[in-house]
């Protein structure tokens, strides 16, 4: 057992998967879950991996040793500010948000003077499916999880958060919030922008074309099926890094177009080969 009382705040796919995985791996003596909607609390208490789902946010964290905030990125800091006065001394709070810079700074500041500690996290796991009903105990197995302490973050809290994700099966990478946001802008947020805009562009073409599509288009655009409002907040929060990623990609695409227009098929083949080499590293 790693923690005596694990509290999950906002059990969507990621939060419920954390609870389910922690239960199956016997990492917590008790798992409680707080959800805003009463119908979710009623349903989730029927699951073997949830010991309690209190109505009040304060009741879900008052005895918690580890708290995981699994809410959308715009809600993470307000929730931490709300629960801060109720946290016991020594409690550790982390999150699963896909943008870290602003969240880590503001969440750390919200807990100054409370004797609780915040360390940011971002598991690179998920699905176009949402909701706690799709929780998977193996969701984090062999997936990267970023842990993003500030210079002033408590060392013990950072080590505890890292060990927790490792115990869930993740490969932990520790980096700064700023470095994290630059990385994910390129490897996560840019791919989503490309998939979404490709589908949006094709949507202006013949309405019959999707029926003719093979596996290539489906594979390339799978993530475009994700929640637009969720991704809007991600693009808002990581705007500057995503703009740099778009500039980098645009330069590559312009080079590809120029080679094709000039019938420079050697240059075009070089781009295709570099792309194939990168893909083979996965």
GIFENPE-V101681 format. One record per pair of residues at least 6 apart in sequence whose ideal C-beta (glycine too) atoms are under 6 Angstrom apart, sorted by sequence separation. I is the first residue (numbers start at 1). J is the second residue. If there is no record, write none. Layout:
# GIFENPE-V101681
i=I j=J
i=I j=J
This chain:
# GIFENPE-V101681
i=22 j=28
i=35 j=41
i=44 j=50
i=54 j=60
i=61 j=67
i=97 j=103
i=166 j=172
i=8 j=15
i=69 j=76
i=111 j=118
i=165 j=172
i=23 j=31
i=45 j=53
i=71 j=79
i=259 j=267
i=260 j=268
i=44 j=53
i=149 j=158
i=259 j=268
i=8 j=18
i=69 j=79
i=108 j=118
i=162 j=172
i=8 j=19
i=33 j=44
i=107 j=118
i=19 j=31
i=41 j=53
i=125 j=139
i=147 j=161
i=125 j=140
i=147 j=162
i=256 j=271
i=6 j=22
i=104 j=120
i=33 j=50
i=123 j=140
i=125 j=143
i=31 j=50
i=32 j=51
i=76 j=95
i=124 j=143
i=31 j=51
i=32 j=52
i=33 j=53
i=100 j=120
i=124 j=144
i=145 j=165
i=30 j=51
i=76 j=97
i=6 j=28
i=11 j=33
i=61 j=83
i=123 j=145
i=199 j=221
i=34 j=57
i=11 j=35
i=62 j=86
i=73 j=97
i=98 j=122
i=122 j=146
i=2 j=27
i=3 j=28
i=4 j=29
i=5 j=30
i=6 j=31
i=7 j=32
i=8 j=33
i=9 j=34
i=61 j=86
i=91 j=116
i=92 j=117
i=93 j=118
i=94 j=119
i=95 j=120
i=145 j=170
i=147 j=172
i=199 j=224
i=23 j=49
i=34 j=60
i=57 j=83
i=61 j=87
i=66 j=92
i=67 j=93
i=68 j=94
i=69 j=95
i=70 j=96
i=73 j=99
i=84 j=110
i=89 j=115
i=121 j=147
i=195 j=221
i=64 j=91
i=76 j=103
i=80 j=107
i=84 j=111
i=87 j=114
i=94 j=121
i=96 j=123
i=143 j=170
i=144 j=171
i=145 j=172
i=146 j=173
i=147 j=174
i=1 j=29
i=32 j=60
i=58 j=86
i=120 j=148
i=140 j=168
i=141 j=169
i=195 j=223
i=196 j=224
i=20 j=49
i=77 j=106
i=81 j=110
i=87 j=116
i=140 j=169
i=144 j=173
i=148 j=177
i=195 j=224
i=19 j=49
i=77 j=107
i=80 j=110
i=84 j=114
i=119 j=149
i=140 j=170
i=192 j=223
i=148 j=180
i=119 j=153
i=146 j=180
i=117 j=154
i=119 j=157
i=119 j=158
i=117 j=157
i=108 j=150
i=119 j=161
i=104 j=148
i=104 j=150
i=123 j=170
i=100 j=148
i=189 j=238
i=18 j=68
i=7 j=60
i=185 j=238
i=189 j=242
i=7 j=61
i=15 j=70
i=190 j=245
i=14 j=70
i=185 j=241
i=7 j=64
i=181 j=238
i=185 j=242
i=5 j=63
i=12 j=70
i=5 j=64
i=182 j=241
i=186 j=245
i=5 j=65
i=6 j=66
i=7 j=67
i=8 j=68
i=9 j=69
i=10 j=70
i=181 j=241
i=185 j=245
i=4 j=65
i=10 j=71
i=3 j=65
i=3 j=66
i=92 j=157
i=94 j=161
i=92 j=160
i=9 j=79
i=104 j=177
i=101 j=177
i=100 j=177
i=101 j=178
i=100 j=180
i=101 j=181
i=100 j=181
i=14 j=96
i=99 j=181
i=128 j=225
i=128 j=226
i=24 j=137
i=20 j=135
i=16 j=132
i=21 j=137
i=13 j=130
i=20 j=137
i=12 j=130
i=17 j=135
i=16 j=135
i=17 j=136
i=11 j=132
i=13 j=134
i=17 j=139
i=98 j=234
i=99 j=237
i=99 j=238
i=27 j=167
i=21 j=168
i=74 j=233
i=73 j=233
i=72 j=233
i=2 j=164
i=73 j=237
i=2 j=167
